[in-house]
């Protein structure tokens, strides 16, 4: 038996100052620091994703439109149709006789609205004037909306736009260079201005300012906010339209789109175009003649039904395609901003809470959240709703990444 035991002395323990027996407080503190940093980065990523999608980013819409193309036709909601009816233009504008013949033919195909992107030349010969007036009166009585913009002049009387404008503080106000237009805005007018087509950038100018600081809209703005809008855009007739800082538009269906500094929508804003169909006037008149003779062409007739038709030159196709992209985006309903913020807080709460769960619970929660976000988003698309799908998917991915991250932190301790 050991001597120290016989003497009643205590066995010697390890030296308290031994480095092997000191708690590794540096590694423990460092692991906790990394863990908090990872959690903070995850929270910021979820918030950034929610803001990016809620603010109407064109990048998100580009992804969403590609996802829509993958879905089966039965799951896709009815989308607005935009067509270009092209004709030649003279120096002073479109020949009035060609415009009258085109409008008369369009009356047999029942489009929702017709935009004339350009000026109509003075009527010569005089027979074109009564023909044009008769066609316009008949089509408007039948409920077709015909938008004929006017070139600005001192005698112009524009439609006053009842926008709910909110100006940011001067330090935060982005620089804007909206075009100026001659004339005056009055509530009783229905006129929209014809924007300039100069410049290499494909753009849809929506707004201009009068000398008195009044906001007026172009024919493109009227096409987007028409009461007889495409399938799912009925909410345009309910509630106000907000303009924040002259750069962000929020519509009554909670859709948001960003404008550039000139008050226009451009391809540079990531609103990529949708391929639109262009039909030359000669081909259109040939099909019209066949229709009047009794020859059936269901596919051709379906192209025009409840569509937006732009009468313009062939070079207008990029603008028409951009209009189709914006109309497709505005055809969906969106959740209110406050509800989107509440859901963002929910995703953050689940992400922070998942670190306290077991590994199996974290995996199960992340998979369930991912399946619910994908399933509900697909079901909502069928009903014409576009739910915020990026934040919940990001939260579920971060919950899965948390598992190896926690393992690394545990090893460092």
Buried (B, 14 or more C-beta within 10 A) or exposed (E): EEEEEEEEEEEEEEEEEEEEEEEEEEEEEBBEEBBEEBBEEBBEBBBEBBBBBBBBBBEBBBEBBEEBEEEEEEEEBEBBBBBBBBBEBEEEBBBBBBBBBBBBBBBEBBBBBBBBBBBBBEBEEEEBBEBBEEBBEEBEEEEBBBBBBBEBEEEBBBBBBEBEEEEEEEEEEEEBEBBEBBBBBEEEBEBBBBBEBEEEEBBBBBBBBBEEEBBBBBBBBBBBBBEBBBBBBBBBEEEEBBBBBBBBBBBBBBBBBBBBEBBBBBBEBEBBBBEBBBBBBEEBBEBBEEBEEEEEEEEBBEBBEBBBBBBBBEEBBBBBBBBBBBBBBBBBBBBEEEEBBEBBEBBBEBBBEBBEBEEEEBBEBBEEBBEEBBEBBBEBBEEBBBBBBBBBBBBBBBBBEBBEBBEEBEEBE
